[in-house]
């Protein structure tokens, strides 16, 4: 099971995720989100030895200026949550980034929309509300395509990740379930440790 933890603080949360060998560390650039980070905090990411972890800039229709001035040399992946087309994906890839494209799922008919983004490196099946914490429809998890290219976001937690893995998901994206109660955007390091411990147990 690969793990991406999203909505991290560049100072507070990065080292623990690297130490726990979290695969993908996500940083939100979306002003409507309580997890949005300041552009001046990006430079703090250079202080870390990433080891095998990868940094992801989570965006909505990012501009070329943002990609060149903020994301370049700071992030390995650009995660796209807007109206980006496959052509736009290729434009961004030509700048030297890998792409995670979010596909918003309301119903079963939405799943095949991922085929529009053939050149994305990773497809993230997500709920419609990026700035809101919504639960992914449980009845649709088994309908998602399988493989390392496909990830699931939406109320994944320590309590349900084993069941999700049994449905064939091997890449999950978490945010709100790892936060302190009633403090949106503030990660609970004990919850992160317990979740990764659970993931390691599933591997054995």
C-alpha positions in Angstrom: 0.0 0.0 0.0 1.4 3.4 -1.1 0.5 6.3 1.1 0.1 10.0 0.4 -0.6 12.4 3.2 -2.0 15.7 2.1 -2.4 19.1 3.7 1.0 19.1 5.5 2.7 22.0 7.1 6.2 22.7 5.7 7.7 23.1 9.2 5.6 21.0 11.5 4.8 17.8 9.6 7.5 17.0 7.1 10.2 15.3 9.1 7.9 12.8 10.8 6.5 11.8 7.4 10.0 11.3 5.9 11.0 9.3 9.0 8.0 7.1 8.7 8.7 6.5 5.0 5.5 8.1 3.7 5.6 7.8 -0.1 4.1 11.1 -1.1 3.9 14.4 1.0 1.2 16.8 -0.3 1.2 20.5 0.2 -2.0 22.4 -0.7 -2.0 25.6 -2.8 -5.7 26.5 -2.8 -6.8 29.6 -1.1 -10.3 28.2 -0.2 -8.7 25.3 1.8 -7.9 25.6 5.5 -4.8 23.6 4.6 -3.5 26.2 2.1 0.2 27.0 2.7 1.9 30.4 2.1 4.2 30.7 -0.8 7.0 32.0 1.4 6.9 28.7 3.3 7.9 26.7 0.2 11.5 27.6 0.6 11.5 25.8 4.0 11.1 22.5 2.1 14.7 22.8 1.0 15.8 22.1 4.6 14.8 18.4 4.4 16.5 15.3 3.1 13.5 13.8 1.4 15.2 10.3 1.2 12.6 8.2 -0.7 9.6 10.5 -0.1 8.2 12.6 -2.9 6.8 16.2 -2.6 3.5 17.0 -4.3 2.1 20.5 -5.0 -1.7 20.2 -4.8 -3.2 22.7 -7.1 -6.3 23.9 -9.1 -5.5 25.0 -12.6 -2.0 26.2 -11.8 -0.5 28.9 -13.9 2.8 28.6 -15.7 4.2 31.4 -13.5 3.4 29.3 -10.4 4.9 26.2 -11.9 8.1 28.0 -12.9 8.6 30.3 -9.9 7.2 28.2 -7.0 7.0 24.6 -7.9 10.1 24.1 -10.0 12.9 22.3 -8.1 10.7 22.2 -5.0 8.1 19.5 -6.0 8.3 16.2 -7.8 4.6 16.0 -8.7 1.9 18.5 -9.5 -1.6 17.3 -8.4 -4.4 18.8 -10.5 -7.9 19.3 -9.2 -9.2 21.8 -11.8 -10.4 21.7 -15.4 -7.0 20.7 -16.7 -7.1 18.7 -20.0 -4.8 16.0 -21.1 -3.0 18.6 -23.3 -2.4 20.7 -20.3 -1.1 17.7 -18.4 1.4 17.2 -21.2 2.4 20.9 -21.1 3.1 20.6 -17.4 5.0 17.3 -17.8 7.2 19.0 -20.4 8.4 21.4 -17.6 9.8 18.4 -15.8 7.0 17.4 -13.4 5.1 14.2 -12.9 1.3 14.5 -12.7 -1.4 13.3 -10.3 -4.8 14.1 -11.8 -7.8 14.0 -9.5 -11.0 12.6 -10.9 -14.1 13.6 -8.9 -16.6 10.8 -8.3 -20.3 11.4 -7.6 -21.5 8.1 -9.1 -20.4 5.1 -11.0 -20.7 6.9 -14.4 -17.9 9.3 -13.3 -15.3 6.5 -13.0 -14.5 6.2 -16.7 -13.6 9.9 -16.8 -10.1 8.9 -15.9 -9.6 7.8 -19.5 -9.5 11.4 -20.5 -6.2 11.8 -18.8 -4.1 9.0 -20.4 -0.8 10.9 -19.8 -1.2 11.5 -16.1 1.2 9.4 -14.1 -1.3 8.8 -11.3 -5.1 9.0 -11.2 -6.6 10.0 -7.9 -10.2 9.1 -7.4 -11.6 11.7 -5.1 -14.8 13.2 -3.7 -16.2 16.4 -5.3 -15.3 18.8 -2.4 -11.6 19.5 -2.4 -11.8 22.0 0.5 -14.3 19.9 2.4 -13.8 16.5 3.9 -16.3 14.2 2.2 -16.6 10.4 2.3 -15.9 8.4 -0.8 -18.9 6.3 -1.8 -18.2 2.9 -0.3 -20.2 1.0 -2.9 -18.0 2.3 -5.7 -14.5 1.4 -4.3 -14.6 -2.1 -5.7 -15.6 -0.6 -9.1 -12.4 1.4 -9.4 -9.6 0.2 -11.8 -6.8 -1.5 -10.0 -3.1 -1.0 -10.1 -0.3 1.3 -8.8 -1.4 4.1 -11.1 -4.7 4.5 -9.2 -5.2 6.0 -5.8 -8.2 6.6 -3.6 -9.0 9.7 -1.4 -11.9 10.4 0.8 -12.2 9.3 4.5 -9.5 6.7 4.4 -8.4 6.0 8.0 -6.7 3.5 10.3 -10.1 1.9 11.0 -11.1 1.2 7.4 -7.8 0.9 5.4 -7.7 -2.9 5.8 -11.2 -3.3 4.3 -10.2 -0.8 1.5 -7.1 -2.9 0.8 -9.2 -6.0 0.6 -11.2 -4.3 -2.1 -8.1 -4.0 -4.2 -6.9 -0.5 -3.4 -3.1 -0.3 -3.0 -2.6 3.5 -3.0 -4.4 5.8 -0.5 -4.5 9.5 0.1 -5.3 10.9 3.5 -5.8 14.3 5.1 -8.6 15.0 7.5 -8.6 11.6 9.2 -5.1 12.4 10.4 -5.9 15.7 11.9 -6.6 16.8 15.5 -10.3 16.8 16.2 -12.0 20.1 15.4 -8.6 21.6 14.2 -8.8 21.3 10.4 -5.4 21.6 8.8 -3.5 20.6 12.0 -2.1 17.1 11.7 -2.0 14.8 14.7 1.4 13.1 14.7 0.2 10.2 16.8 -2.6 9.5 14.3 0.0 9.5 11.5 2.2 7.0 13.4 -0.7 4.7 14.1 -1.8 4.8 10.5 1.6 3.9 9.2 2.0 1.2 11.8 -1.3 -0.3 10.5 0.0 -0.1 6.9 3.2 -1.9 7.9 1.1 -4.6 9.6 -0.9 -5.1 6.3 2.4 -5.7 4.5 3.4 -8.5 6.8 
